[in-house]
Amino acid sequence: MVENGMAEFAGWAVASGSEVAYNPVDHIEITEDITLYAVWKAAENEEGSLQETP
């Protein structure tokens, strides 16, 4: 969870708390039931620093 700032969608994980398995632009073929978990990361500004809400 990102606190005191903004978050951006990083992709999908196949287990809660795990790393990204599928990037947002990946095309995947789903042939059976699957549970995916959204992965969020702290958003960065143009200088590469973490953004903070006002």
N, C-alpha and C positions, 0 to 999 in steps of 0.2 A: 504494500500500500504506500502511495506517495502522500506525504503529509506536508502541509504548509507550502504547497507549490502546485504546479500544473503537471499533468501526466500526458504521455502520448502512447498510443497503442503500438506495441513492439511486435506482436504476433500471437501465435497460438502454441500452447504447450499441451502435451498428452497426459500430464499428471499435475496435480495442484502443487504449486511451488517450484516446479521444474523450469528449465530454460526453454527458450523458443525452439519449437520443432518445425513450425511452418511460419514463414514470413508473410506479412500482409498481402504481398503481391503474388505469392505462390499459388499455383493451380494444383489442386489435389483431387484425385478420384477416390470417392468414398464408396466402398463396395460392401461395407457392413457397418453396424452401429459403432459409433465412436464418440467419446466424450472429449471435448476440447476445452481448454481453460485459457481465458484471455490473459496475456502478459502485458503489464503496463510498466513503463519506465519514466523516470523524471525527465521532463522536457528540457531541452537546451535552447538557449537563445542563439543569435547569430554568431556570437563570440565563443560559443561552446560552453558557456557557464549555465548552471541550472537556473531556470526561470523561477521567480517567486511571485506570488500574488500580492497585489498592493494592500 
